[in-house]
Amino acid sequence: MTEDLSPAERYQASRTRAAELATALAPFREMYEFDLDPYQIEACEALEAGKGVLVAAPTGSGKTIVGEFAVHLALEQGRKCFYTTPIKALSNQKFADLVKRYGPDKVGLLTGDNSVNGDAPVVVMTTEVLRNMLYAGSQALRGLGYVVMDEVHYLSDRFRGAVWEEVIIHLPDSVTLVSLSATVSNAEEFGDWLDTVRGDTQVIVSEHRPVPLWQHVLAGRRMYDLFEEETDHGGRGAGRREVNPDLVRLVRMENQRAYNPRERRRGKMIREADRERERRQRSRIWTPARPEVIDRLDAEGLLPAITFIFSRAGCEAAVQQCLHAGLRLNDEGKRRLVREIVEERSSSIPGEDLHVLGYYEWLEGLERGIAAHHAGMLPTFKEVVEELFVRGLVKAVFATETLALGINMPARSVVLEKLVKWNGEQHADVTPGEYTQLTGRAGRRGIDVEGHAVVLWQRGMDPGALAGLAGTRTYPLRSSFRPSYNMAVNLVQQFGRHRSRELLETSFAQFQADRSVVGISRQVQRNEEGLEGYREGMTCHLGDFEEYARLRRELKDRETELAKQGASQRRAAAAASLEKLKPGDVIHVPTGKYAGLALVLDPGLPAGRTNGHGHRGLEYHDGPRPLVLTAERQVKRLAPIDFPVPVEAVERMRVPKSFNPRSPQSRRDLASALRTKAGHIVPERHRKGRSAAADDREIAHYRAELRAHPCHGCDEREDHARWAERYHRLQRDTRQLERRIEGRTNTIARTFDRIVALLTELDYLRGNEVTEHGRRLARLYGELDLLASECLRAGVWEGLNPAELAACVSALVYEARQADDAVAPKLPSGPAKTAMGEMVRIWGRLDALEEEFKINQAEGVGQREPDLGFAWAVYMWASGRTLDEVLREAEMPAGDFVRWCKQVIDVLGQIAAAAPRDGSSVARSARKAVEAVLRGVVAYSSVG
């Protein structure tokens, strides 16, 4: 209250208010209906002070406001701002938001397929577009004051992450960088790196969720809180978060009542479906069906909800299950509104394509307030789902995890069906980072008082492990930066080899590698101090004890080597003796649990071997394993370990044909006969042969040298030897640590050197000069940049028509979601097939070269094999075939088809720009191919 302040304090407060009103932040804050959070104000003030900022905050906490303030500052200062995003959908969304605020004249969009007002002072773009601008030295960079990198934690992405680092490293020093990230545990480390490469950067970390998040487990008919009520719910509370004991108790009881696999029904195992039904009837908890979950959430007032299902087919099936269950989440008025919106947004889709795209089934779900959302859907359909969900007209969305990546689509609740997902190679547990990203969608700021994350109970669920996932709010940011061929020629072209190498050593990847070395270097230092102390301890007044210790070690190593050889020879002799055994042989088992008299029933020889008597018995791959009857009536299969020395038959006796090893009476009778026949025989003791060490010249030489050494006569010789042994062990450990340091330092620069060497071999580079071939490669961006350049160089695509060229180019971009080597892909015949065969041959040559130059694809560097799986589909489409025909032949969802077509268009555009101008038909054919592919469903999909 100002009345309580003294005149001086009131004067100071008025001056503070006046100073705040004079800043650019004051009018910016007026644009919002709510007040900014402290961390947003801190970041905006740092920006206005001329600092770069790194803002790390939870999903849905409003960190994009800091990016929008950078836009505001740029416009106020008469400078440009580029707002970069990782995905085109997010670019489109941000473009629409900024146009609404600043008008279409001031905002542009560049996403690869869309170019709208690219010369505007504010341009929203994908990160790759900005990277390409930087390498091309684009005029659009003039007057650039701010760059916002939304979702900057994407630099961990192993396929695309390098682009973020390239942009950060290569941006002009005059540009202020605004980095927006999800909460990461090493934000300070990332901030330190930004400070190193970009100058003064302030790190602002907020772990506070504006909308609290409650965690639940839905089991059967009941929703259990994951944590006890008195603990915090979603933030990182100071108190320890205890798992709800009711949930722990329930899961323990259920696991005790788990199905017994020995249960039989009339001699047959109960079928899984019957088993599940019985379990559900006698159990208090079960995994609720999808319609049950939505019904329950609706009854609890927890809709709208996003249910994450890690499968596209699962998302579509979930919608159908809800429709068949008769779920209706919209009243008649909302149904009509949904239909109006959908028909308006879909008006550009030709009528004949609607049935092919599953439009009517999709519309029925939307009218009921239910939809799927995944990468296999047509982009237009995804956009409609997003719009309807935000407007509250769709209340239940079944989505894959791609929805969690930045798109502004918050819900009241998020449901996770399972905590295991397919990562492209195997089924893996959801990580704490992924769990945080997915559940971060729960709770709409300004709408919901709290958000809810619901995990469905599954058999074998561990509430403690789930609590660990939910309680780990952050995850570390790890660089995935690796040099590429395109990057190498662009860097050398701009900076020369030496400066390029230095630039790469400033990458976050190298920064992290160097930091990891610090601890190892300290350990090496401590070890070296210890070595000095050990060296003093082993000093002998009679001579060089280090030399004497070396002789002792060499003698010991030689004795150990001979002992191993002797053991190996004895094992071989024992195995050879076992191979000579046959049924009816009476032997003495020398050692082990079954040592003593035994009768061989089966020789158990290795696969494909006989013992000269035609007896093979059962086959084993780890050496002979005879089946014997012991004198104590036990029938056992022995292993080679039971025979450390050779064994011989001491007697022979007949094994009756009627002998049944499972019959106690049979075993008793035959064991009695065995004792009668051979019980009196005393086994010969195995005589040890003369040791190989006794006759070894090397050992004799070492012993003579040791006796002749001055230190041999020292009274304290054994004390010195103990210090020498410690010295040797520590020295060996230190060398291993030094090798680890060597392997981690300059790793990026060494990879760059190998890439440059290969490019020099192929005449793309000559020292600091980039050749004509290199300048062509500099214009080709993509995973198979070098292969594309080599195909242009060899004229592989000359004379191809547009459809044939599109088919060939598809092999450079397409990657099947799951490799299927069993079925050869269908290919267009004629010149296209010949060209694709030549592409694979060129790739084989490059692959051999990469192996020669030690360029490793497993490390994310190098050229993967071209995938011909999309060639036939894009060839048909570019040849003018209908969507129905193409999708039926390709067996591919419409969304995937559109996405791959757009990537083919992107690379065709690069090839048109990079292809030779004189006497080549490729550039003209590429431009025509773009026109042939960019039609119908591909053309009217606004998002890639």
Secondary structure as GFF3:
##gff-version 3
##sequence-region A 1 944
A	DSSP	three_ten_helix	2	4	.	.	.	ID=ss1
A	DSSP	alpha_helix	7	21	.	.	.	ID=ss2
A	DSSP	alpha_helix	25	30	.	.	.	ID=ss3
A	DSSP	alpha_helix	38	48	.	.	.	ID=ss4
A	DSSP	beta_strand	52	56	.	.	.	ID=ss5
A	DSSP	alpha_helix	64	77	.	.	.	ID=ss6
A	DSSP	beta_strand	80	85	.	.	.	ID=ss7
A	DSSP	alpha_helix	88	102	.	.	.	ID=ss8
A	DSSP	beta_strand	107	110	.	.	.	ID=ss9
A	DSSP	beta_strand	115	116	.	.	.	ID=ss10
A	DSSP	beta_strand	122	126	.	.	.	ID=ss11
A	DSSP	alpha_helix	127	136	.	.	.	ID=ss12
A	DSSP	three_ten_helix	139	141	.	.	.	ID=ss13
A	DSSP	beta_strand	144	149	.	.	.	ID=ss14
A	DSSP	three_ten_helix	152	156	.	.	.	ID=ss15
A	DSSP	alpha_helix	162	170	.	.	.	ID=ss16
A	DSSP	beta_strand	176	181	.	.	.	ID=ss17
A	DSSP	alpha_helix	187	198	.	.	.	ID=ss18
A	DSSP	beta_strand	201	205	.	.	.	ID=ss19
A	DSSP	beta_strand	213	219	.	.	.	ID=ss20
A	DSSP	beta_strand	222	225	.	.	.	ID=ss21
A	DSSP	alpha_helix	245	256	.	.	.	ID=ss22
A	DSSP	alpha_helix	272	282	.	.	.	ID=ss23
A	DSSP	alpha_helix	290	299	.	.	.	ID=ss24
A	DSSP	beta_strand	305	308	.	.	.	ID=ss25
A	DSSP	alpha_helix	312	324	.	.	.	ID=ss26
A	DSSP	alpha_helix	332	345	.	.	.	ID=ss27
A	DSSP	alpha_helix	351	356	.	.	.	ID=ss28
A	DSSP	alpha_helix	359	367	.	.	.	ID=ss29
A	DSSP	beta_strand	370	373	.	.	.	ID=ss30
A	DSSP	alpha_helix	379	390	.	.	.	ID=ss31
A	DSSP	beta_strand	396	399	.	.	.	ID=ss32
A	DSSP	three_ten_helix	401	404	.	.	.	ID=ss33
A	DSSP	beta_strand	413	416	.	.	.	ID=ss34
A	DSSP	beta_strand	420	422	.	.	.	ID=ss35
A	DSSP	beta_strand	427	429	.	.	.	ID=ss36
A	DSSP	alpha_helix	432	439	.	.	.	ID=ss37
A	DSSP	beta_strand	451	456	.	.	.	ID=ss38
A	DSSP	alpha_helix	463	471	.	.	.	ID=ss39
A	DSSP	alpha_helix	485	504	.	.	.	ID=ss40
A	DSSP	alpha_helix	508	537	.	.	.	ID=ss41
A	DSSP	alpha_helix	545	579	.	.	.	ID=ss42
A	DSSP	beta_strand	585	589	.	.	.	ID=ss43
A	DSSP	beta_strand	596	602	.	.	.	ID=ss44
A	DSSP	beta_strand	627	630	.	.	.	ID=ss45
A	DSSP	beta_strand	635	637	.	.	.	ID=ss46
A	DSSP	three_ten_helix	640	642	.	.	.	ID=ss47
A	DSSP	beta_strand	651	652	.	.	.	ID=ss48
A	DSSP	alpha_helix	664	678	.	.	.	ID=ss49
A	DSSP	three_ten_helix	692	695	.	.	.	ID=ss50
A	DSSP	alpha_helix	697	708	.	.	.	ID=ss51
A	DSSP	three_ten_helix	710	713	.	.	.	ID=ss52
A	DSSP	alpha_helix	717	744	.	.	.	ID=ss53
A	DSSP	alpha_helix	747	761	.	.	.	ID=ss54
A	DSSP	beta_strand	765	766	.	.	.	ID=ss55
A	DSSP	beta_strand	769	770	.	.	.	ID=ss56
A	DSSP	alpha_helix	772	777	.	.	.	ID=ss57
A	DSSP	alpha_helix	785	794	.	.	.	ID=ss58
A	DSSP	alpha_helix	802	813	.	.	.	ID=ss59
A	DSSP	alpha_helix	831	852	.	.	.	ID=ss60
A	DSSP	three_ten_helix	857	859	.	.	.	ID=ss61
A	DSSP	alpha_helix	871	878	.	.	.	ID=ss62
A	DSSP	alpha_helix	883	890	.	.	.	ID=ss63
A	DSSP	alpha_helix	894	914	.	.	.	ID=ss64
A	DSSP	alpha_helix	922	933	.	.	.	ID=ss65
A	DSSP	alpha_helix	936	939	.	.	.	ID=ss66
###
